[in-house]
Amino acid sequence: MLRFRSPVYFGESMDTERKRQRLMEKLSRGRHVRKGVTLILYAVNGKDLFDLLPARELKRPWRKGEDFYVLGLAANREEALQLVQRMVMEVYESTGDFDVRGYFGYPGGQPDAAQ
């Protein structure tokens, strides 16, 4: 299941509200999206800041039933890296720290770090 942070961060190429809403609707419904679309998620291992997940991975059988909390969406991996950089800088400039889960919020409290 996909849950989207409010507000979601978007890459520069997703410059209209219509594009943003259509992409989020397609992802929520499990529909096909343009090749390269990348989701920015909290890192699964609890140690890194973020994971970048190509949207096509959501279609994989082993991903069924997984929950994803989407912080950002980008048109491709390069744009996702730029967006992550912008997000990290925002966190650091606002807090002087890199606690992205504390800054952006984490549904259900803080996850345990992977061992």
N, C-alpha and C positions, 0 to 999 in steps of 0.2 A: 504494500500500500504506500502511496506517495502522500506525504504531507508537505505543504509549502510554508516556509517561514513568511511572516508578514512584517514588512514588505520583502519580497524576493529581490535579490540583486540580479541585474541583467547585464550581459555584455553590450558593448556599444552598437553592434549591428542590429540588436533588437530595440530599435529606437521608437517604436510606436506602441501604444497601449493595446491596439488590436493584435499586433504580432505576439505580444507577450501573453495576452489572454488565450489566443488560439493555441499557442504552444503548450501552455499549462493545461488546457482542456484536453488536448490530444494525449499528453503524457498521462493525465489522470484516468483517461478512458482506455489506456493501453494501445492506442492507435500508433501507426507508423509516423515517425517524424523524420525530417531531413537528416541525411547522413552527416555525422560530425557533431550533432548537438550533444553537449556535455553538461552533466549535472554536477553541481558542487555540493558536497555533503560533508558532514562531520566525519573525521577519520574513524574507521571502524575499530582500529587498534587502540584508540584512546590516548595514544602518545603523539601522533602527528596531528597537525591542525585540521587538514581537510583531505578528502578523497575526491578525485575526479572520476566520474563514471560516465562513459559513453552511453547515450540513451538507448542504443541498440542492445545493451546488456540487460535491460529490463525485460527483454523478450526471452532470455535464456531460461530453460526449465528450472535450473537450480536457483534462480532468483525469485521464483514464484513463492509468495507467502512472506517475503522479506519486507520489512518496513524501511522506508527511506524518508529522511527529513531533509528536504531540499532548501538550501540556503541561496543558491544562485543557479542561473542558467546562461549558457553561452552557445554561440553558433558552432564553435569548434574548440579544439584543445588549446590552441594558441590564445584565443580570446578568453578561455577559461583561466589560463595562467595569469593573464593580465588582470582579470577580475579578482582572482585570489590575492594578487599583489595589492590591489586597491583595498580589498577588504581587510587584509592584515595591517596595512598602513593606517586605516581608519581605527582599528582596534588599538594599535600602539599609540597613535596620536591622542586618542581619547582617554586611555587608561595607563599608559606607560608600561603595559604588560602585553602578553600574547595569549591571554585567556579568552579564546574565541567563544567557548561554550558559555562562559559567564557574561560576555558582552552581548552575544546574539541570542542567548537563551537556549535552553535545551529542554525539549518536552520530556516530562517525567523525571526531572532532576538530572544530576550528573551521572553519566554511565561509569561503570567501573573500568579502569584501564585494563587492557588485555595483558595477561601474564606472559 
